[in-house]
Amino acid sequence: MTSSGHAALGVPVRTVLETDSAPAGAAIVTVAEGGAADEAGLRPGDIITGLGDARISSAQTLAEALAARSPGDKVSLTYYRAGSSHTVQLTLGTLRSA
């Protein structure tokens, strides 16, 4: 298997907790201009709860779901914004080195 990079959304995230401290999703902190999340219309504060078939409950589960994908994969992403659930289709980008 050749590695052409790791799949990425172009967003740093932090885990969001429910009132009982259970993980509830991965909140977007910032959105990189031109990244997969930017192209899909995601914004800071959106809470990612699903990627493809994977349920996203934390920053860690998002990282694991992305690790199972490749740049260029088309996936559905479910997120909450202002109390409403939304789903978008997006094409994963490549994780860039800092």
C-alpha beads as a LAMMPS data file, in Angstrom:
LAMMPS data file: protein, C-alpha beads

98 atoms
97 bonds

1 atom types
1 bond types

-500.0 500.0 xlo xhi
-500.0 500.0 ylo yhi
-500.0 500.0 zlo zhi

Masses

1 110.0

Atoms # bond

1 1 1 0.000 0.000 0.000
2 1 1 1.433 3.375 -0.949
3 1 1 0.831 6.366 1.251
4 1 1 -0.052 9.602 -0.477
5 1 1 -0.963 11.340 2.769
6 1 1 -3.649 11.150 5.399
7 1 1 -7.278 12.126 4.859
8 1 1 -8.246 15.431 6.448
9 1 1 -11.143 17.849 6.791
10 1 1 -9.012 20.972 7.253
11 1 1 -10.257 21.671 10.780
12 1 1 -8.875 21.388 14.306
13 1 1 -11.536 20.034 16.662
14 1 1 -12.143 19.591 20.373
15 1 1 -14.323 17.027 22.106
16 1 1 -17.733 18.291 23.244
17 1 1 -19.211 16.798 26.399
18 1 1 -22.840 16.262 27.361
19 1 1 -24.021 17.566 30.751
20 1 1 -23.236 14.106 32.205
21 1 1 -19.648 14.420 30.845
22 1 1 -20.219 11.817 28.114
23 1 1 -18.527 12.667 24.788
24 1 1 -21.052 14.211 22.381
25 1 1 -19.054 15.015 19.247
26 1 1 -16.121 16.934 17.812
27 1 1 -16.584 20.708 17.716
28 1 1 -14.856 22.607 14.929
29 1 1 -12.486 25.264 16.304
30 1 1 -11.434 26.908 13.007
31 1 1 -11.903 26.092 9.319
32 1 1 -8.934 26.166 6.926
33 1 1 -9.707 28.152 3.792
34 1 1 -9.997 25.853 0.788
35 1 1 -10.106 22.664 2.895
36 1 1 -12.753 19.952 2.670
37 1 1 -14.787 21.425 5.535
38 1 1 -14.643 24.928 4.025
39 1 1 -15.796 23.610 0.651
40 1 1 -18.723 21.842 2.392
41 1 1 -19.792 25.018 4.211
42 1 1 -18.821 23.943 7.716
43 1 1 -18.160 26.680 10.263
44 1 1 -16.435 27.067 13.654
45 1 1 -18.779 25.833 16.377
46 1 1 -20.366 23.099 14.235
47 1 1 -20.298 19.770 16.080
48 1 1 -19.373 16.747 13.960
49 1 1 -21.344 13.643 14.996
50 1 1 -20.856 11.309 12.038
51 1 1 -18.429 10.557 9.200
52 1 1 -19.624 7.943 6.726
53 1 1 -20.797 4.977 8.826
54 1 1 -18.782 6.041 11.876
55 1 1 -20.439 7.709 14.867
56 1 1 -18.250 10.603 16.017
57 1 1 -18.357 11.168 19.768
58 1 1 -14.975 12.869 20.292
59 1 1 -11.901 14.310 18.607
60 1 1 -10.342 10.827 18.956
61 1 1 -13.174 9.005 17.151
62 1 1 -12.995 11.595 14.350
63 1 1 -9.238 11.009 14.016
64 1 1 -9.836 7.244 13.888
65 1 1 -12.571 7.597 11.247
66 1 1 -10.321 9.805 9.106
67 1 1 -7.410 7.360 9.487
68 1 1 -9.579 4.670 7.884
69 1 1 -10.133 6.899 4.828
70 1 1 -7.965 8.217 2.009
71 1 1 -7.597 11.706 0.522
72 1 1 -10.134 12.086 -2.273
73 1 1 -12.730 9.790 -0.662
74 1 1 -16.270 11.117 -0.905
75 1 1 -18.117 10.761 2.406
76 1 1 -21.178 12.021 4.204
77 1 1 -20.594 14.104 7.299
78 1 1 -23.278 14.756 9.913
79 1 1 -23.068 17.770 12.190
80 1 1 -25.131 19.953 14.509
81 1 1 -25.431 23.700 14.067
82 1 1 -27.702 25.856 16.214
83 1 1 -29.547 22.811 17.561
84 1 1 -30.315 21.247 14.164
85 1 1 -28.715 18.209 12.536
86 1 1 -27.375 18.521 8.994
87 1 1 -25.642 16.144 6.596
88 1 1 -23.315 17.174 3.776
89 1 1 -21.353 15.237 1.173
90 1 1 -17.700 16.181 0.920
91 1 1 -14.421 15.053 -0.586
92 1 1 -11.652 14.511 1.947
93 1 1 -8.474 16.516 1.523
94 1 1 -4.887 15.710 2.462
95 1 1 -3.439 16.418 5.893
96 1 1 -0.776 19.070 5.465
97 1 1 2.411 19.133 7.498
98 1 1 2.763 22.152 9.726

Bonds

1 1 1 2
2 1 2 3
3 1 3 4
4 1 4 5
5 1 5 6
6 1 6 7
7 1 7 8
8 1 8 9
9 1 9 10
10 1 10 11
11 1 11 12
12 1 12 13
13 1 13 14
14 1 14 15
15 1 15 16
16 1 16 17
17 1 17 18
18 1 18 19
19 1 19 20
20 1 20 21
21 1 21 22
22 1 22 23
23 1 23 24
24 1 24 25
25 1 25 26
26 1 26 27
27 1 27 28
28 1 28 29
29 1 29 30
30 1 30 31
31 1 31 32
32 1 32 33
33 1 33 34
34 1 34 35
35 1 35 36
36 1 36 37
37 1 37 38
38 1 38 39
39 1 39 40
40 1 40 41
41 1 41 42
42 1 42 43
43 1 43 44
44 1 44 45
45 1 45 46
46 1 46 47
47 1 47 48
48 1 48 49
49 1 49 50
50 1 50 51
51 1 51 52
52 1 52 53
53 1 53 54
54 1 54 55
55 1 55 56
56 1 56 57
57 1 57 58
58 1 58 59
59 1 59 60
60 1 60 61
61 1 61 62
62 1 62 63
63 1 63 64
64 1 64 65
65 1 65 66
66 1 66 67
67 1 67 68
68 1 68 69
69 1 69 70
70 1 70 71
71 1 71 72
72 1 72 73
73 1 73 74
74 1 74 75
75 1 75 76
76 1 76 77
77 1 77 78
78 1 78 79
79 1 79 80
80 1 80 81
81 1 81 82
82 1 82 83
83 1 83 84
84 1 84 85
85 1 85 86
86 1 86 87
87 1 87 88
88 1 88 89
89 1 89 90
90 1 90 91
91 1 91 92
92 1 92 93
93 1 93 94
94 1 94 95
95 1 95 96
96 1 96 97
97 1 97 98
